[in-house]
Amino acid sequence: MKSIFLAIMFMAFVHESIAQAPLRLAIAGLSHGHVDWIFNRKDKNDVHLVGIYETNPELIERYARRYDIDNAIFFTDLSEMLDALKPDAVCAFGAISEHVEVVRACAPRKIHVMVEKPLATTFADAKEITQLATQHHIHVLTNFETSWYESNQAIKSMLEGGRLGAVRKVMVNDGHQGPKEIGVSNEFLEILTDPQKNGAGALVDFGCYGANLMTWLMDGARPISVTAVVHQNKPETYRDVDDEATIVLQYPDAQCVIQASWNWPFSRKDMEVYGTDGYAIAVDATTLRYRFRENNMEETRKLDTRAAPFNDPFSVLAAVVDGSLVLPKSDLYGLSVNMTTVEILEAAMQSATQRKTIYLTD
């Protein structure tokens, strides 16, 4: 009996050690402004940064100096880094158009990937990413800041619980004063204002949030049609891309209006959901306003932040890779929702260019 007990204790110890092993993570690119997140989570030990791929020597020097990073973990060849380090996962922080290249390199090596929003600049790239992920059995997640918002989760719960009735109208407002106005790095600005690297301007940069959230709220359903209007309010600053975009998604019984802008007076990421029995408004990550049809007064509730691991995208990635977290098929991070997100964005770009409504076909 004693030997059996010791064997059980040993197996439990081994299991716990494996479960707690940090994710061996590599970074592909330093030009995306959100990359700093990975260097500012020193209070967490679920991820261990093992390598960084970057070809720009100025960026390498800047980040090595800013975060006291050992030069030995920098690589200028992605394949060389992957073969030398064999990371568990890679996070892509380059241009959106480069996401498919990262997945092409990682998928055959069985390395999981997380990209910054959106998944791709074209629907063809999104489909290739999905095919590669399926073929090689890897996870490909897309990180949106709004996935961290407890207010959005509360609205989803209200819908699923029947408190709001059937969805009829959704308004999603995202953006800020403009990337140059808020002082993003020159490298990030160059991506955001390049229609090949980013797909479009504000339409993609902030329109992707609404497309992602609405697809999630609709349990993965695709809209019937997409209509978009774009404009350059500041052509002297953003000469090659739009800085103002409005996208209308039409469903059989619901409509979503996405207002993506580099012209807001301040940063905002809020969502309004109107149903047959009430409405709910996610004012920010933890503030929820709502009113049900039987009530005369609107109520406001302050929420806690999302519980771990959902309060940190790298923690989500680590949990998904080690199997302790299984995301629903229609999750905000998942390929299914983000495939449709890219399909919507591509249709919106076509609509704006052709100045007509684009109807999605099966």
PyMOL commands that set and color helices and strands:
alter all, ss='L'
color gray80, all
select helices_A, chain A and resi 2-20+33-39+57-66+71-73+78-85+96-109+123-136+145-148+150-160+179-182+186-192+195-198+202-205+207-217+313-322+335-354
alter helices_A, ss='H'
color red, helices_A
select strands_A, chain A and resi 23-28+47-53+74-75+89-92+112-116+140-143+167-175+225-231+244-250+255-261+268-275+278-282+287-292+299-302+358-359
alter strands_A, ss='S'
color yellow, strands_A
deselect
rebuild
show_as cartoon
